[in-house]
């Protein structure tokens, strides 16, 4: 089969590798000049590393299995990491049970309730019930008002701004559930991992494997339209050219889908009118000395203009970073916020002011570079009853498929969930990609069978 894949992010590249391995002639179309999407890499001067911060959890079984499959399993590196908290101009380590018990912000009874809440989150299966409960109401009920006001509310404000009032409990449940799995049950310590060389190494390996299997990767190519062919298959039009494919899989966002695919190929119920997205400005600091001893510092201080401090050099050896230290400073805002559209120089001044407040001992001589990366649509804002607002995508052509992250209704957006989605897509639709005569039923019927799964794939 000749298969076109629209979108060269991790999802599109993983699909292309899997299908090329099955003997299909795949072509990936990526409108940027570099594959990877949100997982792509950046040139920081002395070294390349991820544009946005990523880590691998021991429980990321789909991602780890995929990395092993492409021959990168021996490049996985695991490290014990520390967690910090910044409040009232002080740093606190909360990396062990003993440190947590000594944490002065929350009283003993509050700590007990907080620990029980974390355990409770790990066991919740009925996430649909949480969709109907505001996150503020749920946290007050489970942890108590004092703990909520001192701990959770500042974190919600930092992450979501005033929009936190409209968010459901699914938002915090999904984060707690995922991050709790990073803790070693025996040692009671957090262990996180990364691939040596970062995601640059992952995408270079995928590009090599796809091309060696006869596949093609087109970068800097924007798809303009997708149309049905009279006798089956589809036309993909781009840059004044038109190519024929037996099958096309679309992995880009829904708003792009609506621009390039007509009603004869796909129906989108709800559109994107009911879904709001979070964007991010991520300042990336390259320094000659480490900034913090923690992988992540949660910030409960409204004066600081970024959401957290991610000490990547506490996960990744400085030898991989040209001898320098790498720190990510993310600031999450709604995708329409003017903050996302400020110039790089304006944003550098904002982040530099915050750095001076948090790290008064940091000097200009310590800094090798301050880079600004941004993304306008990182993840949906999980408001109340979010699953009823997401675009319902139904393909109307037997040779056209849609798989994207808009349908992640009860999970945080991370590469393990993307790998899981690819696994589930190939499990449920693989036969339809093998032969035109083999069908698993109409697209609408397949969609309804998957409606109750973790990721709705249509």
TILUMZA-902476 format. One record per residue (C-alpha): residue in one letter; residue number from 0; z, y, x. Coordinates in nm, 4 decimals, always signed. Each point is the difference from the previous one (the first is absolute). Layout:
TILUMZA-902476
KOLKOL  residuo  num         w         v         u
KOLKOL        A  NUM         Z         Y         X
...
end
This chain:
TILUMZA-902476
KOLKOL  residuo  num         w         v         u
KOLKOL        X    0   +0.0000   +0.0000   +0.0000
KOLKOL        X    1   -0.0707   +0.3574   +0.1086
KOLKOL        X    2   +0.3194   +0.1911   -0.0846
KOLKOL        X    3   +0.0590   +0.3730   +0.0227
KOLKOL        X    4   +0.3597   +0.1227   +0.0395
KOLKOL        X    5   +0.0696   +0.3631   -0.0826
KOLKOL        X    6   +0.2904   +0.1328   +0.2064
KOLKOL        X    7   +0.1001   -0.0849   +0.3551
KOLKOL        X    8   +0.3766   +0.0202   -0.0314
KOLKOL        X    9   +0.2215   -0.2973   +0.0761
KOLKOL        X   10   -0.0855   -0.1540   -0.3380
KOLKOL        X   11   -0.3766   +0.0312   +0.0466
KOLKOL        X   12   +0.0076   -0.1209   +0.3597
KOLKOL        X   13   +0.2222   -0.2989   -0.0841
KOLKOL        X   14   -0.2356   -0.0966   -0.2826
KOLKOL        X   15   -0.3023   +0.0405   +0.2262
KOLKOL        X   16   +0.1535   -0.2254   +0.2653
KOLKOL        X   17   +0.0943   -0.2704   -0.2504
KOLKOL        X   18   -0.3429   +0.0026   -0.1681
KOLKOL        X   19   -0.1928   +0.0117   +0.3286
KOLKOL        X   20   +0.2012   -0.3008   +0.1127
KOLKOL        X   21   -0.1204   -0.1825   -0.3124
KOLKOL        X   22   -0.3586   +0.0600   +0.1071
KOLKOL        X   23   -0.0867   +0.3031   -0.2145
KOLKOL        X   24   -0.2073   +0.2886   +0.1345
KOLKOL        X   25   +0.2429   +0.2911   -0.0449
KOLKOL        X   26   -0.0592   +0.3722   +0.0416
KOLKOL        X   27   +0.2934   +0.2433   -0.0011
KOLKOL        X   28   -0.0629   +0.3625   -0.0989
KOLKOL        X   29   +0.2615   +0.2489   +0.1242
KOLKOL        X   30   -0.0500   +0.3736   -0.0557
KOLKOL        X   31   +0.2331   +0.1012   +0.2857
KOLKOL        X   32   -0.1060   -0.0370   +0.3608
KOLKOL        X   33   +0.2777   -0.2518   +0.0628
KOLKOL        X   34   +0.1102   -0.3051   -0.1973
KOLKOL        X   35   +0.3598   -0.0549   -0.1050
KOLKOL        X   36   +0.0762   +0.2467   -0.2798
KOLKOL        X   37   +0.3742   +0.0697   -0.0122
KOLKOL        X   38   +0.0549   -0.2624   +0.2694
KOLKOL        X   39   -0.2414   +0.1547   +0.2493
KOLKOL        X   40   +0.0850   +0.1301   +0.3452
KOLKOL        X   41   -0.0021   +0.3365   +0.1787
KOLKOL        X   42   -0.0639   +0.1284   +0.3513
KOLKOL        X   43   +0.3271   +0.1569   +0.1163
KOLKOL        X   44   -0.1359   +0.0892   +0.3431
KOLKOL        X   45   +0.1714   -0.2384   +0.2434
KOLKOL        X   46   -0.0316   -0.2909   -0.2455
KOLKOL        X   47   -0.1296   -0.1172   -0.3398
KOLKOL        X   48   +0.2387   -0.1007   -0.2768
KOLKOL        X   49   +0.0214   -0.0108   -0.3802
KOLKOL        X   50   -0.0688   +0.3231   -0.1878
KOLKOL        X   51   +0.2890   -0.0724   -0.2379
KOLKOL        X   52   +0.3078   -0.2100   +0.0712
KOLKOL        X   53   -0.0112   -0.3737   -0.0690
KOLKOL        X   54   +0.2277   -0.2915   +0.0688
KOLKOL        X   55   -0.0048   -0.3709   -0.0825
KOLKOL        X   56   +0.2926   -0.1719   -0.1720
KOLKOL        X   57   +0.0953   -0.3660   +0.0552
KOLKOL        X   58   -0.0651   -0.0535   -0.3719
KOLKOL        X   59   -0.3590   +0.1313   +0.0213
KOLKOL        X   60   -0.1348   -0.3540   -0.0226
KOLKOL        X   61   -0.3498   +0.0866   -0.1228
KOLKOL        X   62   -0.0561   +0.2542   +0.2761
KOLKOL        X   63   +0.1475   -0.2214   +0.2730
KOLKOL        X   64   -0.2146   -0.2933   -0.1121
KOLKOL        X   65   -0.3094   +0.2219   +0.0094
KOLKOL        X   66   +0.0813   +0.1279   +0.3495
KOLKOL        X   67   +0.0387   -0.3575   +0.1178
KOLKOL        X   68   -0.3306   -0.0875   -0.1639
KOLKOL        X   69   -0.1899   +0.2684   +0.1948
KOLKOL        X   70   +0.1631   -0.1051   +0.3267
KOLKOL        X   71   +0.2584   +0.2757   +0.0355
KOLKOL        X   72   +0.3126   -0.2000   -0.0759
KOLKOL        X   73   +0.0965   -0.0130   +0.3673
KOLKOL        X   74   -0.0157   +0.3812   +0.0100
KOLKOL        X   75   +0.2806   +0.0394   -0.2548
KOLKOL        X   76   +0.3064   +0.1645   +0.1535
KOLKOL        X   77   +0.3414   -0.0072   -0.1703
KOLKOL        X   78   +0.2829   +0.2432   +0.0730
KOLKOL        X   79   +0.3487   +0.0578   -0.1299
KOLKOL        X   80   -0.0028   +0.3522   -0.1434
KOLKOL        X   81   +0.2657   +0.2514   -0.1014
KOLKOL        X   82   +0.0294   +0.2200   -0.3072
KOLKOL        X   83   +0.1438   +0.3509   -0.0005
KOLKOL        X   84   +0.1040   +0.2591   -0.2547
KOLKOL        X   85   -0.0039   +0.3776   +0.0480
KOLKOL        X   86   +0.2281   +0.2192   -0.2091
KOLKOL        X   87   +0.2092   +0.3133   +0.0635
KOLKOL        X   88   -0.1727   +0.0458   +0.3373
KOLKOL        X   89   +0.1230   -0.3361   +0.1258
KOLKOL        X   90   -0.1610   -0.3368   +0.0701
KOLKOL        X   91   +0.1688   -0.3202   -0.1163
KOLKOL        X   92   -0.0987   -0.3545   +0.0872
KOLKOL        X   93   +0.0065   -0.2423   -0.2944
KOLKOL        X   94   -0.1600   -0.2922   +0.1813
KOLKOL        X   95   +0.2734   -0.2588   -0.0542
KOLKOL        X   96   +0.2511   -0.0909   -0.2662
KOLKOL        X   97   +0.2811   +0.1492   +0.2095
KOLKOL        X   98   -0.1853   +0.3300   +0.0453
KOLKOL        X   99   -0.0737   +0.0087   -0.3702
KOLKOL        X  100   +0.3712   -0.0466   -0.0777
KOLKOL        X  101   +0.0799   +0.2915   +0.2315
KOLKOL        X  102   -0.2641   +0.2265   -0.1556
KOLKOL        X  103   +0.2025   +0.3004   -0.1261
KOLKOL        X  104   -0.2394   +0.1232   -0.2670
KOLKOL        X  105   +0.0874   -0.2789   -0.2455
KOLKOL        X  106   +0.3469   -0.1319   -0.0884
KOLKOL        X  107   +0.0994   -0.3672   +0.0174
KOLKOL        X  108   -0.0577   -0.0714   -0.3698
KOLKOL        X  109   -0.3348   +0.1811   +0.0199
KOLKOL        X  110   -0.1001   -0.2151   +0.2975
KOLKOL        X  111   +0.0908   -0.3167   -0.1881
KOLKOL        X  112   -0.2090   +0.1083   -0.2982
KOLKOL        X  113   -0.2865   +0.0979   +0.2286
KOLKOL        X  114   +0.0055   -0.3396   +0.1735
KOLKOL        X  115   +0.0044   -0.1754   -0.3378
KOLKOL        X  116   -0.2945   +0.2134   -0.1136
KOLKOL        X  117   -0.2039   -0.1083   +0.3032
KOLKOL        X  118   +0.0811   -0.3660   -0.0671
KOLKOL        X  119   -0.0811   +0.0500   -0.3684
KOLKOL        X  120   -0.3400   +0.1532   +0.0867
KOLKOL        X  121   -0.0913   -0.3013   +0.2103
KOLKOL        X  122   +0.0466   -0.2239   -0.3050
KOLKOL        X  123   -0.1676   +0.2069   -0.2735
KOLKOL        X  124   -0.3159   -0.1610   -0.1371
KOLKOL        X  125   -0.0477   +0.1922   -0.3286
KOLKOL        X  126   -0.1413   +0.3170   +0.1524
KOLKOL        X  127   -0.1592   +0.1006   -0.3343
KOLKOL        X  128   +0.3465   +0.0787   -0.1364
KOLKOL        X  129   +0.0604   +0.2392   +0.2912
KOLKOL        X  130   -0.3169   +0.1927   -0.0896
KOLKOL        X  131   +0.1762   +0.1380   -0.3066
KOLKOL        X  132   +0.3068   +0.1293   +0.1879
KOLKOL        X  133   +0.0013   +0.3292   +0.1977
KOLKOL        X  134   +0.0920   -0.0584   +0.3641
KOLKOL        X  135   +0.2833   +0.2534   -0.0210
KOLKOL        X  136   +0.1574   -0.1715   -0.3009
KOLKOL        X  137   -0.0320   -0.3445   +0.1592
KOLKOL        X  138   +0.1523   +0.1006   +0.3353
KOLKOL        X  139   +0.2932   +0.1771   -0.1654
KOLKOL        X  140   +0.0646   -0.3082   -0.2128
KOLKOL        X  141   -0.0152   -0.2453   +0.2911
KOLKOL        X  142   +0.1445   +0.2030   +0.2895
KOLKOL        X  143   +0.2125   +0.2621   -0.1737
KOLKOL        X  144   -0.0504   +0.3756   -0.0325
KOLKOL        X  145   +0.1795   +0.0942   +0.3236
KOLKOL        X  146   -0.2166   -0.2299   +0.2123
KOLKOL        X  147   -0.3098   +0.1155   -0.1848
KOLKOL        X  148   +0.0732   +0.3701   +0.0580
KOLKOL        X  149   +0.0919   -0.0412   +0.3677
KOLKOL        X  150   -0.2515   -0.2653   +0.1061
KOLKOL        X  151   -0.2840   -0.0747   -0.2385
KOLKOL        X  152   -0.0780   +0.3406   -0.1503
KOLKOL        X  153   -0.0660   +0.1725   +0.3357
KOLKOL        X  154   -0.2269   -0.2887   +0.0983
KOLKOL        X  155   -0.1913   +0.0133   -0.3284
KOLKOL        X  156   -0.0433   +0.3753   +0.0356
KOLKOL        X  157   -0.1263   -0.0438   +0.3550
KOLKOL        X  158   -0.2480   -0.2668   -0.1044
KOLKOL        X  159   -0.1129   +0.1279   -0.3407
KOLKOL        X  160   +0.1212   +0.3569   -0.0478
KOLKOL        X  161   +0.0838   +0.0891   -0.3593
KOLKOL        X  162   -0.2414   -0.2729   -0.1164
KOLKOL        X  163   +0.2755   -0.2577   +0.0572
KOLKOL        X  164   +0.1285   +0.0769   -0.3514
KOLKOL        X  165   -0.3144   -0.1573   -0.1476
KOLKOL        X  166   +0.0013   -0.3125   +0.2174
KOLKOL        X  167   +0.1105   -0.3417   -0.1226
KOLKOL        X  168   +0.2488   -0.2356   +0.1635
KOLKOL        X  169   -0.2929   -0.2161   +0.1178
KOLKOL        X  170   -0.0542   +0.2555   +0.2771
KOLKOL        X  171   +0.3363   -0.0567   +0.1690
KOLKOL        X  172   +0.0165   -0.3718   -0.0874
KOLKOL        X  173   -0.3289   -0.0742   +0.1782
KOLKOL        X  174   +0.1105   +0.1819   +0.3147
KOLKOL        X  175   +0.3430   -0.1605   +0.0131
KOLKOL        X  176   -0.1436   -0.3451   -0.0648
KOLKOL        X  177   -0.2553   +0.0293   +0.2795
KOLKOL        X  178   +0.2267   +0.1593   +0.2618
KOLKOL        X  179   +0.2918   -0.2358   -0.0701
KOLKOL        X  180   -0.2266   -0.2869   +0.1056
KOLKOL        X  181   -0.0175   +0.1453   +0.3537
KOLKOL        X  182   +0.3651   -0.0847   +0.0602
KOLKOL        X  183   +0.0845   -0.3163   +0.1913
KOLKOL        X  184   +0.2443   -0.1799   -0.2293
KOLKOL        X  185   +0.1836   -0.1633   +0.2899
KOLKOL        X  186   +0.0253   +0.2992   +0.2329
KOLKOL        X  187   +0.0170   +0.2616   -0.2775
KOLKOL        X  188   -0.2415   +0.2071   +0.2035
KOLKOL        X  189   -0.3399   +0.1401   -0.0791
KOLKOL        X  190   -0.3005   -0.1448   +0.1794
KOLKOL        X  191   -0.3421   +0.1611   -0.0268
KOLKOL        X  192   -0.3295   -0.0793   +0.1627
KOLKOL        X  193   -0.3327   +0.1451   +0.1095
KOLKOL        X  194   -0.3253   -0.1177   +0.1516
KOLKOL        X  195   -0.0420   +0.0795   +0.3665
KOLKOL        X  196   -0.2611   +0.2741   +0.0121
KOLKOL        X  197   +0.0754   +0.1098   -0.3574
KOLKOL        X  198   -0.2510   -0.0178   -0.2839
KOLKOL        X  199   -0.2729   +0.1068   +0.2422
KOLKOL        X  200   +0.0245   -0.3515   +0.1436
KOLKOL        X  201   -0.0179   -0.1488   -0.3518
KOLKOL        X  202   -0.3125   +0.1914   -0.1018
KOLKOL        X  203   -0.1736   -0.0564   +0.3320
KOLKOL        X  204   +0.0589   -0.3743   -0.0446
KOLKOL        X  205   -0.1287   +0.0072   -0.3590
KOLKOL        X  206   -0.3098   +0.1981   +0.0984
KOLKOL        X  207   -0.0762   -0.2521   +0.2744
KOLKOL        X  208   +0.0512   -0.3028   -0.2267
KOLKOL        X  209   -0.2044   +0.1446   -0.2863
KOLKOL        X  210   -0.2911   +0.0939   +0.2242
KOLKOL        X  211   +0.0075   -0.3304   +0.1896
KOLKOL        X  212   -0.0358   -0.1749   -0.3386
KOLKOL        X  213   -0.3121   +0.2048   -0.0767
KOLKOL        X  214   +0.1699   +0.2728   -0.2030
KOLKOL        X  215   -0.0732   +0.3703   +0.0166
KOLKOL        X  216   +0.2409   +0.2967   -0.0056
KOLKOL        X  217   -0.1481   +0.3395   -0.0873
KOLKOL        X  218   +0.2268   +0.2955   +0.0809
KOLKOL        X  219   -0.0659   +0.3579   -0.1038
KOLKOL        X  220   -0.1964   -0.1244   -0.3014
KOLKOL        X  221   +0.0860   +0.1240   -0.3495
KOLKOL        X  222   -0.1133   -0.2168   -0.2906
KOLKOL        X  223   -0.1621   +0.2172   -0.2677
KOLKOL        X  224   -0.0677   -0.2478   -0.2788
KOLKOL        X  225   +0.0118   -0.3676   -0.0939
KOLKOL        X  226   -0.2531   -0.1288   -0.2555
KOLKOL        X  227   -0.0852   -0.3402   -0.1484
KOLKOL        X  228   -0.3207   -0.1720   +0.1062
KOLKOL        X  229   -0.2201   -0.1350   -0.2804
KOLKOL        X  230   +0.0245   -0.3654   +0.1078
KOLKOL        X  231   +0.3617   -0.0023   +0.1185
KOLKOL        X  232   +0.1854   +0.1537   +0.2877
KOLKOL        X  233   +0.0443   +0.3703   +0.0677
KOLKOL        X  234   -0.1534   +0.2981   +0.1757
KOLKOL        X  235   +0.2225   +0.2042   +0.2332
KOLKOL        X  236   -0.1373   +0.3493   +0.0629
KOLKOL        X  237   +0.1167   +0.2065   +0.2971
KOLKOL        X  238   -0.1490   +0.2796   +0.2114
KOLKOL        X  239   -0.3370   -0.0087   -0.1745
KOLKOL        X  240   -0.0272   -0.3788   +0.0457
KOLKOL        X  241   +0.0408   -0.2885   -0.2425
KOLKOL        X  242   +0.1008   -0.3549   +0.0943
KOLKOL        X  243   +0.0098   -0.3160   -0.2090
KOLKOL        X  244   +0.3109   -0.2245   -0.0130
KOLKOL        X  245   +0.0813   -0.3188   -0.1871
KOLKOL        X  246   +0.3598   +0.1136   -0.0522
KOLKOL        X  247   +0.1924   +0.3236   +0.0540
KOLKOL        X  248   +0.3784   +0.0358   +0.0378
KOLKOL        X  249   +0.1408   +0.3484   -0.0430
KOLKOL        X  250   +0.3307   +0.0716   +0.1808
KOLKOL        X  251   +0.0118   +0.3821   -0.0033
KOLKOL        X  252   +0.2099   +0.2129   -0.2426
KOLKOL        X  253   -0.0732   +0.0064   -0.3733
KOLKOL        X  254   -0.1162   +0.3623   -0.0010
KOLKOL        X  255   -0.2718   -0.0937   +0.2528
KOLKOL        X  256   -0.0878   -0.3059   -0.2100
KOLKOL        X  257   -0.0617   +0.2211   -0.3016
KOLKOL        X  258   -0.2347   +0.2193   +0.2052
KOLKOL        X  259   -0.2217   -0.2789   +0.1333
KOLKOL        X  260   +0.0029   -0.2749   -0.2657
KOLKOL        X  261   -0.1337   +0.0584   -0.3499
KOLKOL        X  262   +0.1200   -0.1367   -0.3332
KOLKOL        X  263   -0.2338   -0.2984   +0.0244
KOLKOL        X  264   +0.2070   -0.1250   +0.2966
KOLKOL        X  265   +0.3573   +0.0955   -0.0757
KOLKOL        X  266   +0.2274   +0.1363   -0.2695
KOLKOL        X  267   +0.3064   +0.2037   +0.0986
KOLKOL        X  268   +0.2587   +0.0440   -0.2734
KOLKOL        X  269   +0.2505   +0.2856   +0.0516
KOLKOL        X  270   -0.2087   +0.1376   +0.2854
KOLKOL        X  271   +0.2415   +0.1520   +0.2492
KOLKOL        X  272   +0.1295   +0.2655   -0.2369
KOLKOL        X  273   +0.3393   -0.1645   -0.0390
KOLKOL        X  274   +0.0583   -0.0801   +0.3673
KOLKOL        X  275   +0.1416   +0.2448   +0.2533
KOLKOL        X  276   -0.0138   -0.0725   +0.3700
KOLKOL        X  277   +0.2213   +0.0781   +0.2948
KOLKOL        X  278   -0.1674   +0.1390   +0.3080
KOLKOL        X  279   +0.1488   +0.0356   +0.3459
KOLKOL        X  280   -0.0095   +0.2362   +0.2926
KOLKOL        X  281   +0.1141   -0.1952   +0.3046
KOLKOL        X  282   +0.0775   +0.1942   +0.3154
KOLKOL        X  283   -0.0081   -0.2297   +0.3015
KOLKOL        X  284   +0.2022   +0.1072   +0.3004
KOLKOL        X  285   -0.0781   -0.1296   +0.3499
KOLKOL        X  286   +0.2878   +0.0655   +0.2387
KOLKOL        X  287   +0.1100   -0.0826   +0.3525
KOLKOL        X  288   +0.3393   -0.1230   -0.1181
KOLKOL        X  289   +0.1167   -0.1814   -0.3140
KOLKOL        X  290   +0.1047   +0.2139   -0.2947
KOLKOL        X  291   +0.2358   -0.2462   -0.1736
KOLKOL        X  292   +0.1261   -0.3554   +0.0627
KOLKOL        X  293   -0.0989   -0.1052   -0.3550
KOLKOL        X  294   -0.3232   -0.1321   -0.1453
KOLKOL        X  295   +0.0637   +0.1964   -0.3181
KOLKOL        X  296   +0.2290   +0.2930   -0.0754
KOLKOL        X  297   +0.0540   +0.0815   -0.3671
KOLKOL        X  298   +0.0507   +0.3729   -0.0510
KOLKOL        X  299   +0.2349   +0.1501   -0.2598
KOLKOL        X  300   -0.0420   +0.3659   +0.0931
KOLKOL        X  301   -0.2154   +0.2324   -0.2089
KOLKOL        X  302   -0.0599   +0.2336   +0.2941
KOLKOL        X  303   -0.2067   -0.2600   +0.1860
KOLKOL        X  304   -0.3693   +0.0162   -0.1003
KOLKOL        X  305   -0.0766   -0.3669   +0.0593
KOLKOL        X  306   +0.1080   -0.3115   -0.1892
KOLKOL        X  307   +0.1235   -0.2084   +0.2907
KOLKOL        X  308   -0.0227   -0.0666   +0.3716
KOLKOL        X  309   -0.1811   -0.3170   +0.1073
KOLKOL        X  310   +0.0780   -0.0806   +0.3627
KOLKOL        X  311   -0.2988   -0.2233   +0.0709
KOLKOL        X  312   +0.0974   -0.0308   +0.3667
KOLKOL        X  313   +0.3059   -0.1952   -0.1104
KOLKOL        X  314   -0.2354   -0.2640   -0.1384
KOLKOL        X  315   -0.2887   +0.0286   +0.2455
KOLKOL        X  316   +0.0475   -0.0082   +0.3761
KOLKOL        X  317   -0.0827   +0.3306   +0.1747
KOLKOL        X  318   -0.2246   -0.2079   +0.2293
KOLKOL        X  319   -0.2353   -0.0315   -0.2979
KOLKOL        X  320   +0.0148   +0.3767   -0.0520
KOLKOL        X  321   -0.0999   +0.1165   +0.3452
KOLKOL        X  322   +0.3643   +0.0420   +0.1003
KOLKOL        X  323   +0.0610   +0.2513   -0.2805
KOLKOL        X  324   +0.2134   -0.0162   -0.3131
KOLKOL        X  325   -0.1439   +0.0211   -0.3521
KOLKOL        X  326   +0.1770   +0.1414   -0.3062
KOLKOL        X  327   -0.1432   +0.0369   -0.3518
KOLKOL        X  328   +0.1250   +0.2793   -0.2286
KOLKOL        X  329   -0.1359   -0.0600   -0.3526
KOLKOL        X  330   +0.0127   +0.2460   -0.2884
KOLKOL        X  331   -0.0965   -0.1466   -0.3408
KOLKOL        X  332   -0.1255   +0.2302   -0.2759
KOLKOL        X  333   -0.2108   -0.0397   -0.3133
KOLKOL        X  334   -0.3678   -0.0209   +0.0874
KOLKOL        X  335   -0.0708   +0.3375   -0.1622
KOLKOL        X  336   +0.2699   +0.1846   +0.1938
KOLKOL        X  337   -0.1348   +0.2965   +0.2047
KOLKOL        X  338   +0.2126   -0.1230   +0.2936
KOLKOL        X  339   -0.2617   -0.2703   +0.0642
KOLKOL        X  340   -0.2694   +0.2656   +0.0410
KOLKOL        X  341   +0.1714   +0.2197   +0.2560
KOLKOL        X  342   -0.1682   +0.0283   +0.3374
KOLKOL        X  343   +0.1143   -0.2162   +0.2893
KOLKOL        X  344   +0.1446   +0.3049   +0.1775
KOLKOL        X  345   +0.1983   +0.1007   -0.3096
KOLKOL        X  346   +0.1374   -0.3524   -0.0330
KOLKOL        X  347   +0.0907   -0.0185   +0.3679
KOLKOL        X  348   +0.2129   +0.3118   -0.0413
KOLKOL        X  349   +0.1780   -0.1486   -0.3030
KOLKOL        X  350   +0.0754   -0.3286   +0.1745
KOLKOL        X  351   +0.0980   +0.1740   +0.3242
KOLKOL        X  352   +0.2589   +0.2043   -0.1901
KOLKOL        X  353   +0.1459   -0.3202   -0.1430
KOLKOL        X  354   +0.0072   -0.1632   +0.3424
KOLKOL        X  355   +0.1960   +0.2929   +0.1446
KOLKOL        X  356   +0.2584   -0.0356   -0.2760
KOLKOL        X  357   +0.0455   -0.3754   +0.0475
KOLKOL        X  358   -0.0441   -0.0151   +0.3770
KOLKOL        X  359   +0.1151   +0.3283   +0.1558
KOLKOL        X  360   -0.0120   -0.1588   +0.3456
KOLKOL        X  361   -0.3721   -0.0784   -0.0239
KOLKOL        X  362   -0.2035   +0.2327   +0.2261
KOLKOL        X  363   -0.3697   +0.0807   +0.0256
KOLKOL        X  364   -0.0101   -0.1858   +0.3336
KOLKOL        X  365   +0.1109   -0.3170   -0.1796
KOLKOL        X  366   -0.2997   +0.0071   -0.2361
KOLKOL        X  367   -0.3385   -0.1361   +0.1034
KOLKOL        X  368   -0.1632   +0.0588   -0.3380
KOLKOL        X  369   +0.0579   +0.0591   -0.3725
KOLKOL        X  370   -0.2776   -0.1473   -0.2127
KOLKOL        X  371   -0.0576   +0.0503   -0.3740
KOLKOL        X  372   -0.1327   -0.2866   -0.2121
KOLKOL        X  373   -0.0281   +0.0129   -0.3776
KOLKOL        X  374   -0.1075   -0.2117   -0.2946
KOLKOL        X  375   -0.0428   +0.1283   -0.3548
KOLKOL        X  376   +0.0495   -0.3254   -0.1905
KOLKOL        X  377   +0.2528   -0.2289   +0.1647
KOLKOL        X  378   +0.1547   -0.1670   -0.3052
KOLKOL        X  379   +0.0407   +0.0617   -0.3730
KOLKOL        X  380   +0.3116   +0.1739   -0.1308
KOLKOL        X  381   +0.1725   -0.2794   -0.1904
KOLKOL        X  382   +0.1029   +0.1952   -0.3068
KOLKOL        X  383   +0.1555   -0.1583   -0.3085
KOLKOL        X  384   -0.2214   -0.2738   -0.1474
KOLKOL        X  385   -0.2435   +0.0369   +0.2898
KOLKOL        X  386   -0.1749   -0.3335   -0.0615
KOLKOL        X  387   -0.1209   +0.1285   -0.3373
KOLKOL        X  388   -0.1597   +0.3053   +0.1674
KOLKOL        X  389   -0.1980   -0.1653   +0.2778
KOLKOL        X  390   -0.3782   -0.0131   -0.0342
KOLKOL        X  391   -0.1066   -0.3243   -0.1674
KOLKOL        X  392   -0.3156   -0.1041   +0.1799
KOLKOL        X  393   -0.2303   -0.2544   -0.1636
KOLKOL        X  394   -0.3204   -0.0973   +0.1771
KOLKOL        X  395   -0.3004   -0.0492   -0.2286
KOLKOL        X  396   -0.2379   -0.1647   +0.2453
KOLKOL        X  397   +0.0426   -0.3514   +0.1357
KOLKOL        X  398   -0.0920   +0.1098   +0.3531
KOLKOL        X  399   +0.2315   +0.3025   +0.0200
KOLKOL        X  400   +0.3700   -0.0211   +0.0955
KOLKOL        X  401   +0.2767   +0.2576   +0.0377
KOLKOL        X  402   +0.3066   -0.0476   +0.2170
KOLKOL        X  403   +0.2125   +0.3009   +0.0966
KOLKOL        X  404   +0.3598   +0.1132   +0.0379
KOLKOL        X  405   +0.0119   +0.2028   -0.3226
KOLKOL        X  406   +0.1141   -0.3161   -0.1765
KOLKOL        X  407   +0.3154   -0.0538   +0.2103
KOLKOL        X  408   +0.2457   +0.0384   -0.2858
KOLKOL        X  409   +0.3264   -0.1392   +0.1380
KOLKOL        X  410   -0.0222   +0.0165   +0.3770
KOLKOL        X  411   -0.0032   +0.2593   +0.2730
KOLKOL        X  412   -0.3340   +0.0605   +0.1645
KOLKOL        X  413   +0.0004   -0.1888   +0.3307
KOLKOL        X  414   -0.2350   -0.2274   +0.1884
KOLKOL        X  415   +0.1783   -0.3173   -0.1058
KOLKOL        X  416   -0.0748   +0.0849   -0.3644
KOLKOL        X  417   -0.3623   +0.0688   +0.0955
KOLKOL        X  418   -0.0229   -0.3387   +0.1726
KOLKOL        X  419   +0.1587   -0.1603   -0.3076
KOLKOL        X  420   -0.2579   +0.1693   -0.2251
KOLKOL        X  421   -0.2852   -0.1320   +0.2141
KOLKOL        X  422   +0.1475   -0.3516   -0.0136
KOLKOL        X  423   +0.0302   +0.0151   -0.3786
KOLKOL        X  424   -0.3478   +0.1467   -0.0461
KOLKOL        X  425   -0.1658   -0.2775   +0.1998
KOLKOL        X  426   +0.2094   -0.2637   -0.1745
KOLKOL        X  427   -0.1059   +0.1197   -0.3454
KOLKOL        X  428   -0.3532   +0.1254   +0.0639
KOLKOL        X  429   -0.1157   -0.1956   +0.3052
KOLKOL        X  430   -0.2140   -0.2411   -0.2020
KOLKOL        X  431   -0.1891   +0.2844   -0.1664
KOLKOL        X  432   -0.0882   +0.1342   +0.3433
KOLKOL        X  433   -0.1359   -0.3351   +0.1160
KOLKOL        X  434   -0.2700   -0.0653   -0.2573
KOLKOL        X  435   -0.1559   +0.1979   -0.2806
KOLKOL        X  436   +0.0175   -0.3001   -0.2300
KOLKOL        X  437   +0.3752   -0.0514   +0.0470
KOLKOL        X  438   +0.2144   +0.2150   -0.2259
KOLKOL        X  439   +0.3721   +0.0192   -0.0588
KOLKOL        X  440   -0.0592   +0.1668   -0.3326
KOLKOL        X  441   -0.0833   +0.3551   -0.0963
KOLKOL        X  442   +0.1452   +0.2834   +0.2110
KOLKOL        X  443   +0.2101   +0.1107   -0.2942
KOLKOL        X  444   +0.1432   -0.3490   -0.0461
KOLKOL        X  445   +0.0828   -0.0248   +0.3696
KOLKOL        X  446   +0.1682   +0.3380   -0.0222
KOLKOL        X  447   +0.2232   -0.1102   -0.2855
KOLKOL        X  448   +0.1061   -0.3164   +0.1852
KOLKOL        X  449   +0.1186   +0.2143   +0.2908
KOLKOL        X  450   +0.1746   +0.2668   -0.2080
KOLKOL        X  451   +0.3446   -0.1479   +0.0531
KOLKOL        X  452   -0.0295   -0.0512   +0.3751
KOLKOL        X  453   +0.1599   +0.2088   +0.2676
KOLKOL        X  454   -0.3242   +0.1826   +0.0674
KOLKOL        X  455   -0.2521   +0.0514   -0.2774
KOLKOL        X  456   -0.3390   -0.0812   +0.1496
KOLKOL        X  457   -0.3061   +0.0746   -0.2050
end
